[in-house]
Amino acid sequence: RAGMAEVIKYGVIGDAALFEELEAAGERLSAMGSLPAELLQSVLERSAAAKARVVAADEREGGLRAILNYGHTLGHVVEALCGYGTYLHGEAVAIGMVAAGELALELGLWSPEDQQRQRAVIAAAGLPVRWPELEPAAVLACLQGDKKVRDGTVRFVLPTSLGSVEIRSDVSGKHVLAALERCR
């Protein structure tokens, strides 16, 4: 189940048709074994192909490959501050994707409808969608320790539409905390 977060991620970052296929599957996502074999094969192949396209285009991790971190920046905060093992990695990434979507809303990058659709697909997969109770100062401090920080600035992968993201480094702590508050 937790692995489904990565599959959903590929739909959000670069394959809107994959996202729509997952959306159509609805509650069946929560038990991958209950997905029809052809649907399971399709979503797994498309996820692998999406990752391969990104890696092939950026073999030396020069920039584009960073989009694979969608949901991970804030997901790693959840893992670190809640204690590793409290959430499975995929569960933390799912929470991070919802939080990144809220942050994109906060910045006017994508629509409330797309955020609701993302949240609904994540929930249909049986993954958590609520940001845990965490001390705001600890969240901001933890973000500064992220591997994607450049010159003291956190780089966020944020959605602009289903199937498209951008990397932003102009995000204030105030915007982050406002977005996280809406995820509770």
Contact map, one row per residue, 1 for C-alpha under 8 A:
1111100000000000000000000000011100000000000000000000000000000000000000000000000000000000000000000000000000000000000000000000111000000000000000000000000000000000000000000000000000000000
1111100000000000000000000000000000000000000000000000000000000000000000000000000000000001111000000000000000000000000000000000001000000000000000000000000000000000000000000000000000000000
1111111000000000000000000000000000000000000000000000000000000000000000000000000000000000010000000000000000000000000000000000000000000000000000000000000000000000000000000000000000000000
1111111100000000000000000000100000000000000000000000000000000000000000000000000000000000010000000000000000000000000000000000100000000000000000000000000000000000000000000000000000000000
1111111110000000000000000000000000000000000000000000000000000000000000000000000000000000011011000000000000000000000000000100001000000000000000000000000000000000000000000000000000000000
0011111111000000000000000000000000000000000000000000000000000000000000000000000000000000010010000000000000000000000000000000000000000000000000000000000000000000000000000000000000000000
0011111111100000000000000000000000000000001100100000000000000000000000000000000000000000000000000000000000000000000000000000000000000000000000000000000000000000000000000000000000000000
0001111111110000001001000000000000000000000000000000000000000000000000000000000000000000000000000000000000000000000000001100000000000000000000000000000000000000000000000000000000000000
0000111111111000000000000000000000000000000000000000000000000000000001100000000000000000000000001000000000000000000000000000000000000000000000000000000000000000000000000000000000000000
0000011111111110011000000000000000000000000000100110000000000000000000000000000000000000000000000000000000000000000000000000000000000000000000000000000000000000001000000000000000000000
0000001111111111111100000000000000000000000000100000000000000000000000000000000000000000000000000000000000000000000000000000000000000000000000000000000000000000011000000000000000000000
0000000111111111001000000000000000000000000000000000000000000000000000000000000000000000000000000000000000000000000001000000000000000000000000000000000000000010111110000000000000000000
0000000011111110000000000000000000000000000000000000000000000000001101000000000000000000000000000000000000000000000000000000000000000000000000000000000000000010011110000000000000000000
0000000001111111000000000000000000000000000000000100000000000000000000000000000000000000000000000000000000000000000000000000000000000000000000000000000000000000011110000000000000000000
0000000001111111111000000000000000000000000000000100000000000000000000000000000000000000000000000000000000000000000000000000000000000000000000000000000000000000011100000000000000000000
0000000000110111111100000000000000000000000000000000000000000000000000000000000000000000000000000000000000000000000000000000000000000000000000000000000000000000011100000000000000000000
0000000000100011111110000000000000000000000000000000000000000000000000000000000000000000000000000000000000000000000000000000000000000000000000000000000000000000001000000000000000000000
0000000001100011111111000000000000000000001001000000000000000000000000000000000000000000000000000000000000000000000000000000000000000000000000000000000000000000000000000000000000000000
0000000101110011111111100000000000000000000000000000000000000000000000000000000000000000000000000000000000000000000000000000000000000000000000000000000000000000011000000000000000000000
0000000000100001111111110000000000000000000000000000000000000000000000000000000000000000000000000000000000000000000000000000000000000000000000000000000000000000000000000000000000000000
0000000000000000111111111000000000000000001000000000000000000000000000000000000000000000000000000000000000000000000000000000000000000000000000000000000000000000000000000000000000000000
0000000100000000011111111100100000000000001000000000000000000000000000000000000000000000000000000000000000000000000000001000000000000000000000000000000000000000000000000000000000000000
0000000000000000001111111100000000000000000000000000000000000000000000000000000000000000000000000000000000000000000010001000000000000000000000000000000000000000000000000000000000000000
0000000000000000000111111100000000000000000000000000000000000000000000000000000000000000000000000000000000000000000000000000000000000000000000000000000000000000000000000000000000000000
0000000000000000000011111111100000100000000000000000000000000000000000000000000000000000000000000000000000000000000000000000000000000000000000000000000000000000000000000000000000000000
0000000000000000000001111111100000000000000000000000000000000000000000000000000000000000000000000000000000000000000000001001100000000000000000000000000000000000000000000000000000000000
0000000000000000000000001111110000000000000000000000000000000000000000000000000000000000000000000000000000000000000000000001110000000000000000000000000000000000000000000000000000000000
0000000000000000000000001111111101100000000000000000000000000000000000000000000000000000000000000000000000000000000000000001100000000000000000000000000000000000000000000000000000000000
0001000000000000000001001111111101100000000000000000000000000000000000000000000000000000000000000000000000000000000000000001110000000000000000000000000000000000000000000000000000000000
1000000000000000000000000011111100000000000000000000000000000000000000000000000000000000000000000000000000000000000000000001111000000000000000000000000000000000000000000000000000000000
1000000000000000000000000001111111100000000000000000000000000000000000000000000000000000000000000000000000000000000000000000100000000000000000000000000000000000000000000000000000000000
1000000000000000000000000001111111100001000000000000000000000000000000000000000000000000000000000000000000000000000000000000000000000000000000000000000000000000000000000000000000000000
0000000000000000000000000000001111110000000000000000000000000000000000000000000000000000000000000000000000000000000000000000000000000000000000000000000000000000000000000000000000000000
0000000000000000000000000001101111110000000000000000000000000000000000000000000000000000000000000000000000000000000000000000000000000000000000000000000000000000000000000000000000000000
0000000000000000000000001001101111111011000000000000000000000000000000000000000000000000000000000000000000000000000000000000000000000000000000000000000000000000000000000000000000000000
0000000000000000000000000000000011111111000000000000000000000000000000000000000000000000000000000000000000000000000000000000000000000000000000000000000000000000000000000000000000000000
0000000000000000000000000000000000111111100000000000000000000000000000000000000000000000000000000000000000000000000000000000000000000000000000000000000000000000000000000000000000000000
0000000000000000000000000000000000011111110000000000000000000000000000000000000000000000000000000000000000000000000000000000000000000000000000000000000000000000000000000000000000000000
0000000000000000000000000000000000111111111000000000000000000000000000000000000000000000000000000000000000000000000000000000000000000000000000000000000000000000000000000000000000000000
0000000000000000000000000000000100111111111100000000000000000000000000000000000000000000000000000000000000000000000000000000000000000000000000000000000000000000000000000000000000000000
0000000000000000000000000000000000001111111110000000000000000000000000000000000000000000000000000000000000000000000000000000000000000000000000000000000000000000000000000000000000000000
0000000000000000000000000000000000000111111111000000000000000000000000000000000000000000000000000000000000000000000000000000000000000000000000000000000000000000000000000000000000000000
0000001000000000010011000000000000000011111111100000000000000000000000000000000000000000000000000000000000000000000000000000000000000000000000000000000000000000000000000000000000000000
0000001000000000000000000000000000000001111111110000000000000000000000000000000000000000000000000000000000000000000000000000000000000000000000000000000000000000000000000000000000000000
0000000000000000000000000000000000000000111111111000000000000000000000000000000000000000000000000000000000000000000000000000000000000000000000000000000000000000000000000000000000000000
0000000000000000010000000000000000000000011111111100000000000000000000000000000000000000000000000000000000000000000000000000000000000000000000000000000000000000000000000000000000000000
0000001001100000000000000000000000000000001111111110000000000000000000000000000000000000000000000000000000000000000000000000000000000000000000000000000000000000000000000000000000000000
0000000000000000000000000000000000000000000111111111000000000000000000000000000000000000000000000000000000000000000000000000000000000000000000000000000000000000000000000000000000000000
0000000000000000000000000000000000000000000011111111100000000000000000000000000000000000000000000000000000000000000000000000000000000000000000000000000000000000000000000000000000000000
0000000001000110000000000000000000000000000001111111110000000000000000000000000000000000000000000000000000000000000000000000000000000000000000000000000000000000000000000000000000000000
0000000001000000000000000000000000000000000000111111111000000000000100000000000000000000000000000000000000000000000000000000000000000000000000000000000000000000000000000000000000000000
0000000000000000000000000000000000000000000000011111111100000000000000000000000000000000000000000000000000000000000000000000000000000000000000000000000000000000000000000000000000000000
0000000000000000000000000000000000000000000000001111111110000000000000000000000000000000000000000000000000000000000000000000000000000000000000000000000000000000000000000000000000000000
0000000000000000000000000000000000000000000000000111111111000001100100000000000000000000000000000000000000000000000000000000000000000000000000000000000000000000000000000000000000000000
0000000000000000000000000000000000000000000000000011111111101000100000000000000000000000000000000000000000000000000000000000000000000000000000000000000000000000000000000000000000000000
0000000000000000000000000000000000000000000000000001111111100000000000000000000000000000000000000000000000000000000000000000000000000000000000000000000000000000000000000000000000000000
0000000000000000000000000000000000000000000000000000111111100001100000000000000000000000000000000000000000000000000000000000000000000000000000000000000000000000000000000000000000000000
0000000000000000000000000000000000000000000000000000011111111111100000000000000000000000000000000000000000000000000000000000000000000000000000000000000000000000000000000000000000000000
0000000000000000000000000000000000000000000000000000001111111100100000000000000000000000000000000000000000000000000000000000000000000000000000000000000000000000000000000000000000000000
0000000000000000000000000000000000000000000000000000000001111100000000000000000000000000000000000000000000000000000000000000000000000000000000000000000000000000000000000000000000000000
0000000000000000000000000000000000000000000000000000001001111111110000000000000000000000000000000000000000000000000000000000000000000000000000000000000000000000000000000000000000000000
0000000000000000000000000000000000000000000000000000000001111111100000000000000000000000000000000000000000000000000000000000000000000000000000000000000000000000000000000000000000000000
0000000000000000000000000000000000000000000000000000000001001111110000000000000000000000000000000000000000000000000000000000000000000000000000000000000000000000000000000000000000000000
0000000000000000000000000000000000000000000000000000010011001111111000000000000000000000000000000000000000000000000000000000000000000000000000000000000000000000000000000000000000000000
0000000000000000000000000000000000000000000000000000011011101111111110000000000000000000000000000000000000000000000000000000000000000000000000000000000000000000000000000000000000000000
0000000000000000000000000000000000000000000000000000000000001011111111000000000000000000000000000000000000000000000000000000000000000000000000000000000000001000000000100000000000000000
0000000000001000000000000000000000000000000000000000000000000001111111000000000000000000000000000000000000000000000000000000000000000000000000000000000000001000000011100000000000000000
0000000000001000000000000000000000000000000000000010010000000000111111000000000000000000000000000000000000000000000000000000000000000000000000000000000000000000000000000000000000000000
0000000000000000000000000000000000000000000000000000000000000000111111111000000000000000000000000000000000000000000000000000000000000000000000000000000000001000000000000000000000000000
0000000010001000000000000000000000000000000000000000000000000000011111111000000000000000000000011001000000000000000000000000000000000000000000000000000000011100000000000000000000000000
0000000010000000000000000000000000000000000000000000000000000000000011111110000000000000000011111111000000000000000000000000000000000000000000000000000000001000000000000000000000000000
0000000000000000000000000000000000000000000000000000000000000000000011111111000000000000000110011000000000000000000000000000000000000000000000000000000000000000000000000000000000000000
0000000000000000000000000000000000000000000000000000000000000000000011111111100000000000000000010000000000000000000000000000000000000000000000100101000000010000000000000000000000000000
0000000000000000000000000000000000000000000000000000000000000000000000111111110000000000000010111011000000000000000000000000000000000000000000100000000000000000000000000000000000000000
0000000000000000000000000000000000000000000000000000000000000000000000111111111000000000100111111000000000000000000000000000000000000000000000000000000000000000000000000000000000000000
0000000000000000000000000000000000000000000000000000000000000000000000011111111100000000000110010000000000000000000000000000000000000000000000000000000000000000000000000000000000000000
0000000000000000000000000000000000000000000000000000000000000000000000001111111110000000000000000000000000000000000000000000000000000000001001100000000000000000000000000000000000000000
0000000000000000000000000000000000000000000000000000000000000000000000000111111111100000000100110000000000000000000000000000000000010000000000000000000000000000000000000000000000000000
0000000000000000000000000000000000000000000000000000000000000000000000000011111111111110100100000000000000000000000000000000000000000000000000000000000000000000000000000000000000000000
0000000000000000000000000000000000000000000000000000000000000000000000000001111111110000000000000000000000000000000000000000000000000000000001000000000000000000000000000000000000000000
0000000000000000000000000000000000000000000000000000000000000000000000000000111111100000000000000000000000000000000000000000000000000100011001000000000000000000000000000000000000000000
0000000000000000000000000000000000000000000000000000000000000000000000000000011111110110000000000000000000000000000000000000000000000100000000000000000000000000000000000000000000000000
0000000000000000000000000000000000000000000000000000000000000000000000000000011111111100000000000000000000000000000000000000000000000000000000000000000000000000000000000000000000000000
0000000000000000000000000000000000000000000000000000000000000000000000000000001101111110000000000000000000000000000000000000000000000000000000000000000000000000000000000000000000000000
0000000000000000000000000000000000000000000000000000000000000000000000000000001000111111000000000000000000000000000000000000000000000000000000000000000000000000000000000000000000000000
0000000000000000000000000000000000000000000000000000000000000000000000000000001001111111000000000000000000000000000000000000000000000000000000000000000000000000000000000000000000000000
0000000000000000000000000000000000000000000000000000000000000000000000000000001001011111111100000000000000000000000000000000000000000000000000000000000000000000000000000000000000000000
0100000000000000000000000000000000000000000000000000000000000000000000000000000000001111111100000000000000000000000000000000000000000000000000000000000000000000000000000000000000000000
0100000000000000000000000000000000000000000000000000000000000000000000000010001000000011111110000000000000000000000000000000000000000000000000000000000000000000000000000000000000000000
0111110000000000000000000000000000000000000000000000000000000000000000000000000000000011111111000000000000000000000000000000000000000000000000000000000000000000000000000000000000000000
0100100000000000000000000000000000000000000000000000000000000000000000000000000000000011111111100000000000000000000000000000001100000000000000000000000000000000000000000000000000000000
0000000000000000000000000000000000000000000000000000000000000000000000010011011000000011111111110000000000000000000000000000000100000000000000000000000000000000000000000000000000000000
0000110000000000000000000000000000000000000000000000000000000000000000110111000000000000111111111000000000000000000000000000000000000000000000000000000000000000000000000000000000000000
0000100000000000000000000000000000000000000000000000000000000000000000100010000000000000011111111100000000000000000000000100001110000000000000000000000000000000000000000000000000000000
0000000000000000000000000000000000000000000000000000000000000000000000100110010000000000001111111110000000000000000000000000000111100000000000000000000000000000000000000000000000000000
0000000000000000000000000000000000000000000000000000000000000000000001111111010000000000000111111111000000000000000000000000000000000000000000000000000000000000000000000000000000000000
0000000010000000000000000000000000000000000000000000000000000000000001110110000000000000000011111111100000000000000000000000000000000000000000000000000000000000000000000000000000000000
0000000000000000000000000000000000000000000000000000000000000000000000100000000000000000000001111111110000000000001001100000000011000000000000000000000000000000000000000000000000000010
0000000000000000000000000000000000000000000000000000000000000000000000100100000000000000000000111111111000000000000000000000000000100000000000000000000000000000000000000000000000110010
0000000000000000000000000000000000000000000000000000000000000000000001100100000000000000000000011111111100000000000000000000000000000000000000000000000000011110000000000000000000000000
0000000000000000000000000000000000000000000000000000000000000000000000000000000000000000000000001111111110000100001000000000000000000000000000000000000000000110000000000000000000000000
0000000000000000000000000000000000000000000000000000000000000000000000000000000000000000000000000111111111000000001000000000000000000000000000000000000000000000000000000000000000110110
0000000000000000000000000000000000000000000000000000000000000000000000000000000000000000000000000011111111100000000000000000000000000000000000000000000000000100000000000000001100110000
0000000000000000000000000000000000000000000000000000000000000000000000000000000000000000000000000001111111111100000000000000000000000000000000000000000000000111000000000000000000000000
0000000000000000000000000000000000000000000000000000000000000000000000000000000000000000000000000000111111111111001000000000000000000000000000000000000000000000000000000000000000100000
0000000000000000000000000000000000000000000000000000000000000000000000000000000000000000000000000000011111111000000000000000000000000000000000000000000000000000000000000000001001100000
0000000000000000000000000000000000000000000000000000000000000000000000000000000000000000000000000000001111111000000000000000000000000000000000000000000000000000000000000000001000000000
0000000000000000000000000000000000000000000000000000000000000000000000000000000000000000000000000000000111111110000000000000000000000000000000000000000000000000000000000000000000000000
0000000000000000000000000000000000000000000000000000000000000000000000000000000000000000000000000000000111111110000000000000000000000000000000000000000000000111000000000000000000000000
0000000000000000000000000000000000000000000000000000000000000000000000000000000000000000000000000000100110011111011000000000000000000000000000000000000000000011100000000000000000000000
0000000000000000000000000000000000000000000000000000000000000000000000000000000000000000000000000000000010011111111000000000000000000000000000000000000000000001100000000000000000000000
0000000000000000000000000000000000000000000000000000000000000000000000000000000000000000000000000000000010000111111100000000000000000000000000000000000000000000000000000000000000000000
0000000000000000000000000000000000000000000000000000000000000000000000000000000000000000000000000000000000000011111110000000000000000000000000000000000000000000000000000000000000000000
0000000000000000000000000000000000000000000000000000000000000000000000000000000000000000000000000000000000000111111111000000000000000000000000000000000000000000110000000000000000000000
0000000000000000000000000000000000000000000000000000000000000000000000000000000000000000000000000100110010000111111111100000000000000000000000000000000000000000000000000000000000000000
0000000000000000000000000000000000000000000000000000000000000000000000000000000000000000000000000000000000000001111111110000000000000000000000000000000000000000000000000000000000000000
0000000000000000000000100000000000000000000000000000000000000000000000000000000000000000000000000000000000000000111111111000000000000000000000000000000000000000000000000000000000000000
0000000000010000000000000000000000000000000000000000000000000000000000000000000000000000000000000100000000000000011111111100000000000000000000000000000000000000000000000000000000000000
0000000000000000000000000000000000000000000000000000000000000000000000000000000000000000000000000100000000000000001111111110000010000000000000000000000000000000000000000000000000000000
0000000000000000000000000000000000000000000000000000000000000000000000000000000000000000000000000000000000000000000111111111000000000000000000000000000000000000000000000000000000000000
0000000100000000000001100100000000000000000000000000000000000000000000000000000000000000000000000000000000000000000011111111100000000000000000000000000000000000000000000000000000000000
0000100100000000000000000000000000000000000000000000000000000000000000000000000000000000000001000000000000000000000001111111111110000000000000000000000000000000000000000000000000000000
0000000000000000000000000000000000000000000000000000000000000000000000000000000000000000000000000000000000000000000000111111111110000000000000000000000000000000000000000000000000000000
0000000000000000000000000111110000000000000000000000000000000000000000000000000000000000000000000000000000000000000000011111111000000000000000000000000000000000000000000000000000000000
1001000000000000000000000111111000000000000000000000000000000000000000000000000000000000000000000000000000000000000000001111111000000000000000000000000000000000000000000000000000000000
1000000000000000000000000010110000000000000000000000000000000000000000000000000000000000000000000000000000000000000000000111111100000000000000000000000000000000000000000000000000000000
1100100000000000000000000000010000000000000000000000000000000000000000000000000000000000001001000000000000000000000000000111111110000000000000000000000000000000000000000000000000000000
0000000000000000000000000000000000000000000000000000000000000000000000000000000000000000001101100000000000000000000000000110011111000000000000000000000000000000000000000000000000000000
0000000000000000000000000000000000000000000000000000000000000000000000000000000000000000000001100100000000000000000000100110001111100000000000000000000000000000000000000000000000000010
0000000000000000000000000000000000000000000000000000000000000000000000000000000000000000000000100100000000000000000000000000000111110000000000000000000000000000000000000000000000000011
0000000000000000000000000000000000000000000000000000000000000000000000000000000000000000000000100010000000000000000000000000000011111000000000000000000000000000000000000000000000011011
0000000000000000000000000000000000000000000000000000000000000000000000000000010000000000000000000000000000000000000000000000000001111100000000000000000000000000000000000000000000000001
0000000000000000000000000000000000000000000000000000000000000000000000000000000000000000000000000000000000000000000000000000000000111110000000000000000000000000000000000000000000000001
0000000000000000000000000000000000000000000000000000000000000000000000000000000011000000000000000000000000000000000000000000000000011111011000000000000000000000000000000000000000000000
0000000000000000000000000000000000000000000000000000000000000000000000000000000000000000000000000000000000000000000000000000000000001111111000000000000000000000000000000000000000000000
0000000000000000000000000000000000000000000000000000000000000000000000000000000000000000000000000000000000000000000000000000000000000111111100000000000000000000000000000000000010000000
0000000000000000000000000000000000000000000000000000000000000000000000000000000000000000000000000000000000000000000000000000000000000011111110000000000000000000000000000000000000000000
0000000000000000000000000000000000000000000000000000000000000000000000000000000010000000000000000000000000000000000000000000000000000111111111000000000000000000000000000000000000000000
0000000000000000000000000000000000000000000000000000000000000000000000000000100010000000000000000000000000000000000000000000000000000111111111100000000000000000000000000000000000000000
0000000000000000000000000000000000000000000000000000000000000000000000000000000000000000000000000000000000000000000000000000000000000001111111110000000000000000000000000000100000000000
0000000000000000000000000000000000000000000000000000000000000000000000000000000000000000000000000000000000000000000000000000000000000000111111111000000000000000000000000000000000000000
0000000000000000000000000000000000000000000000000000000000000000000000000000100110000000000000000000000000000000000000000000000000000000011111111100000000000000000000000000000000000000
0000000000000000000000000000000000000000000000000000000000000000000000001100100000000000000000000000000000000000000000000000000000000000001111111100000001000000000000000000000000000000
0000000000000000000000000000000000000000000000000000000000000000000000000000000000000000000000000000000000000000000000000000000000000000000111111100100111000000000000000000000000000000
0000000000000000000000000000000000000000000000000000000000000000000000000000000000000000000000000000000000000000000000000000000000000000000011111110100000000000000000000000000000000000
0000000000000000000000000000000000000000000000000000000000000000000000001000000000000000000000000000000000000000000000000000000000000000000001111111100001000000000000000000000000000000
0000000000000000000000000000000000000000000000000000000000000000000000000000000000000000000000000000000000000000000000000000000000000000000000001111100000000000000000000000000000000000
0000000000000000000000000000000000000000000000000000000000000000000000001000000000000000000000000000000000000000000000000000000000000000000000000111110001100000000000000000000000000000
0000000000000000000000000000000000000000000000000000000000000000000000000000000000000000000000000000000000000000000000000000000000000000000000011111111111100000000000000000000000000000
0000000000000000000000000000000000000000000000000000000000000000000000000000000000000000000000000000000000000000000000000000000000000000000000000001111111100000000000000000000000000000
0000000000000000000000000000000000000000000000000000000000000000000000000000000000000000000000000000000000000000000000000000000000000000000000000000111110000000000000000000000000000000
0000000000000000000000000000000000000000000000000000000000000000000000000000000000000000000000000000000000000000000000000000000000000000000000010000111111000000000000000000000000000000
0000000000000000000000000000000000000000000000000000000000000000000000000000000000000000000000000000000000000000000000000000000000000000000000010000111111100000000000001100000000000000
0000000000000000000000000000000000000000000000000000000000000000000000000000000000000000000000000000000000000000000000000000000000000000000000110101110111110000000000001010000000000000
0000000000000000000000000000000000000000000000000000000000000000000000000000000000000000000000000000000000000000000000000000000000000000000000000001110011111000000000111100000000000000
0000000000000000000000000000000000000000000000000000000000000000000001001000000000000000000000000001000000000000000000000000000000000000000000000000000001111100000000111010000000000000
0000000000000000000000000000000000000000000000000000000000000000011011100000000000000000000000000001000000000000000000000000000000000000000000000000000000111110000011110000000000000000
0000000000000000000000000000000000000000000000000000000000000000000001000000000000000000000000000001101100001000000000000000000000000000000000000000000000011111000011110000000000000000
0000000000011000000000000000000000000000000000000000000000000000000000000000000000000000000000000001100100001100000000000000000000000000000000000000000000001111111111000000000000000000
0000000000000000000000000000000000000000000000000000000000000000000000000000000000000000000000000000000100001110000000000000000000000000000000000000000000000111110111000000000000000000
0000000000010000000000000000000000000000000000000000000000000000000000000000000000000000000000000000000000000110010000000000000000000000000000000000000000000011111110000000000000000000
0000000000111111001000000000000000000000000000000000000000000000000000000000000000000000000000000000000000000000010000000000000000000000000000000000000000000011111100000000000000000000
0000000001111111101000000000000000000000000000000000000000000000000000000000000000000000000000000000000000000000000000000000000000000000000000000000000000000010111110000000000000000000
0000000000011111000000000000000000000000000000000000000000000000000000000000000000000000000000000000000000000000000000000000000000000000000000000000000000000011111111000000000000000000
0000000000011100000000000000000000000000000000000000000000000000001000000000000000000000000000000000000000000000000000000000000000000000000000000000000000001111101111100000000000000000
0000000000000000000000000000000000000000000000000000000000000000001000000000000000000000000000000000000000000000000000000000000000000000000000000000000000001111000111110000000000000000
0000000000000000000000000000000000000000000000000000000000000000011000000000000000000000000000000000000000000000000000000000000000000000000000000000000000111100000011111000000000000000
0000000000000000000000000000000000000000000000000000000000000000000000000000000000000000000000000000000000000000000000000000000000000000000000000000000000111100000001111110000000000000
0000000000000000000000000000000000000000000000000000000000000000000000000000000000000000000000000000000000000000000000000000000000000000000000000000000011110000000000111110000000000000
0000000000000000000000000000000000000000000000000000000000000000000000000000000000000000000000000000000000000000000000000000000000000000000000000000000010100000000000011111000000000000
0000000000000000000000000000000000000000000000000000000000000000000000000000000000000000000000000000000000000000000000000000000000000000000000000000000001010000000000011111101100000000
0000000000000000000000000000000000000000000000000000000000000000000000000000000000000000000000000000000000000000000000000000000000000000000000000000000000000000000000000111111100000000
0000000000000000000000000000000000000000000000000000000000000000000000000000000000000000000000000000000000000000000000000000000000000000000100000000000000000000000000000011111110000000
0000000000000000000000000000000000000000000000000000000000000000000000000000000000000000000000000000000000000000000000000000000000000000000000000000000000000000000000000001111111000000
0000000000000000000000000000000000000000000000000000000000000000000000000000000000000000000000000000001001100000000000000000000000000000000000000000000000000000000000000011111111100000
0000000000000000000000000000000000000000000000000000000000000000000000000000000000000000000000000000001000000000000000000000000000000000000000000000000000000000000000000011111111110000
0000000000000000000000000000000000000000000000000000000000000000000000000000000000000000000000000000000000000000000000000000000000000001000000000000000000000000000000000000111111111000
0000000000000000000000000000000000000000000000000000000000000000000000000000000000000000000000000000000001000000000000000000000000000000000000000000000000000000000000000000011111111100
0000000000000000000000000000000000000000000000000000000000000000000000000000000000000000000000000010011011000000000000000000000000000000000000000000000000000000000000000000001111111110
0000000000000000000000000000000000000000000000000000000000000000000000000000000000000000000000000010011000000000000000000000000000100000000000000000000000000000000000000000000111111111
0000000000000000000000000000000000000000000000000000000000000000000000000000000000000000000000000000000000000000000000000000000000100000000000000000000000000000000000000000000011111111
0000000000000000000000000000000000000000000000000000000000000000000000000000000000000000000000000000010000000000000000000000000000000000000000000000000000000000000000000000000001111111
0000000000000000000000000000000000000000000000000000000000000000000000000000000000000000000000000110010000000000000000000000000011100000000000000000000000000000000000000000000000111111
0000000000000000000000000000000000000000000000000000000000000000000000000000000000000000000000000000000000000000000000000000000001111000000000000000000000000000000000000000000000011111
